[in-house]
Amino acid sequence: MSNLSQNNPLLGTWKLISITAIFPDGNIDNETFGANPIGYITYTIEGKMMVIFSKGDRTLLSGNSASPLTTAIHKVPVEERAEAFATFNSYAGSYTLDGNKVIHHVEIASIPNRIGKSLTRTFVLNGNRVTLKTPPTKSDDTPKIFELTWERIE
């Protein structure tokens, strides 16, 4: 089931190229997370993974908000903090491979409800790019499949 040896095709760090939403009727939204999302995903030989991505056009927070470890962040208006949270996603944990599927076993996440969950993604390799595809999400009224395309960092 798990193949985390040197011939693992996902090993390494990948830079986000695009995020696309595919609707049940076949319509596609090429800017579902903004025009220029940025991010990275890393898979290690030890079986750990981490992913982080955001919209590319995020609004800067007002005030002294350099660190979430200081109380100053709580002086930033809650609406600004909510927008910053809504335009950012990250999680990390272990992973397993099963054919053309990678299963992310979430141990820490920006969305706490994901902790302890296993997120299955199908993947397709094309040269120095990989596309990870989610199952249809049911978080909105219309279920969508998300495709995230990444380019290997050499």
C-alpha atoms as one frame of an Amber mdcrd trajectory, in Angstrom:
protein
   0.000   0.000   0.000   2.567   2.573   1.048   5.606   3.122  -1.162   7.798
   5.774   0.402  11.077   4.675  -1.144  13.338   6.738  -3.362  11.203   5.883
  -6.429   8.199   7.651  -4.865   7.172  10.101  -7.637   5.875  12.713  -5.168
   9.075  13.124  -3.136  10.287  16.688  -2.890   8.820  20.165  -2.859   6.343
  21.482  -5.398   5.234  25.078  -6.091   1.563  25.831  -6.702   0.685  26.758
 -10.296  -3.122  26.845 -10.230  -6.299  25.882  -8.378  -9.341  24.999 -10.473
 -12.894  24.139  -9.412 -14.901  21.731 -11.577 -18.687  21.842 -11.169 -21.054
  18.872 -11.715 -22.362  20.457 -14.933 -18.806  20.571 -16.354 -18.292  24.304
 -15.826 -14.805  25.256 -14.664 -13.657  28.126 -12.450  -9.961  28.736 -13.134
  -9.737  31.396 -10.420 -11.509  29.646  -7.553  -8.801  30.817  -5.138  -7.912
  34.023  -6.954  -5.963  34.728 -10.117  -2.497  33.996  -8.705  -2.625  31.630
  -5.734   0.745  30.872  -4.156   1.840  27.865  -2.162   4.019  24.821  -1.656
   3.527  21.134  -0.948   6.312  18.867   0.308   6.505  15.081   0.596   9.424
  13.567   2.538  10.936  10.091   2.372  10.095   9.738   6.082   6.391   9.775
   5.169   5.611  13.336   6.235   3.870  15.971   4.147   2.966  19.618   4.503
   0.983  21.968   2.302   0.462  25.707   2.503  -1.272  27.991   0.040  -3.074
  31.312  -0.150  -4.672  33.745  -2.516  -1.997  35.836  -4.165  -3.763  39.155
  -3.621  -4.297  39.119   0.135  -4.953  42.410   1.924  -2.392  43.432   4.502
  -3.590  43.623   8.110  -3.744  47.015   9.775  -1.786  47.881  12.887   1.087
  45.996  14.496   0.360  42.476  13.355   3.812  41.071  12.676   3.365  37.976
  14.842   0.424  35.807  15.911   2.384  35.135  19.111   1.864  38.655  20.450
  -1.313  40.233  21.826  -1.103  42.945  19.137  -2.800  40.608  16.648  -5.992
  40.836  18.745  -6.116  44.595  18.129  -6.526  43.977  14.395 -10.251  44.191
  13.509 -11.914  40.771  13.582 -13.122  41.240   9.977  -9.520  41.587   8.786
  -8.465  38.490  10.728 -11.421  36.537   9.306 -10.476  37.531   5.750  -6.858
  36.529   6.363  -8.036  33.119   7.617 -10.433  32.654   4.661  -7.693  33.316
   2.093  -5.132  30.901   3.562  -4.949  27.127   4.017  -2.354  24.816   5.502
  -2.025  21.382   7.015   0.619  18.773   7.715   0.916  15.172   8.792   1.858
  11.822   7.356   0.892  10.357   3.992   0.506   7.027   2.272   0.435   6.105
  -1.404  -2.035   3.701  -2.998  -1.610   3.516  -6.773  -2.479   6.928  -8.190
  -3.857   8.089  -4.842  -2.097   9.888  -2.016  -3.784   9.960   1.372  -2.893
  12.876   3.644  -3.322  11.954   7.334  -3.820  15.384   8.926  -2.087  16.022
  12.272  -2.158  19.854  12.331  -4.253  22.241  10.234  -5.333  25.850   9.875
  -8.889  24.442   9.873  -8.985  22.503  13.177 -11.847  20.269  11.984  -9.431
  18.546   9.591  -7.167  17.247  12.373  -7.413  13.468  12.552  -8.964  13.211
   9.082  -7.549  11.410   6.056  -7.801  13.424   2.838  -7.558  11.356  -0.352
  -6.247  12.940  -3.537  -5.794  11.316  -6.925  -2.669  12.469  -8.722  -1.500
  12.646 -12.307   2.141  13.314 -13.162   2.995  15.191 -16.351   6.714  15.920
 -16.695   7.759  18.206 -13.831   4.127  18.861 -12.842   1.636  16.974 -10.717
  -2.097  17.580 -10.467  -3.832  16.601  -7.233  -7.606  16.185  -7.479  -9.996
  16.172  -4.525 -13.172  14.128  -4.375 -16.336  16.251  -4.782 -16.620  18.587
  -1.786 -19.969  19.067  -0.134 -19.108  22.223   1.800 -21.127  24.470  -0.536
 -24.590  24.031  -2.034 -22.947  22.788  -5.245 -20.373  20.001  -4.841 -17.101
  20.770  -6.610 -13.933  18.885  -7.460 -10.767  20.894  -6.919  -7.644  20.381
  -9.018  -4.391  21.818  -7.718  -1.477  21.807 -10.162   2.040  21.930  -8.755
   5.477  22.227 -10.388   8.480  20.412  -8.934  11.199  22.626  -7.480  14.561
  21.280  -8.620
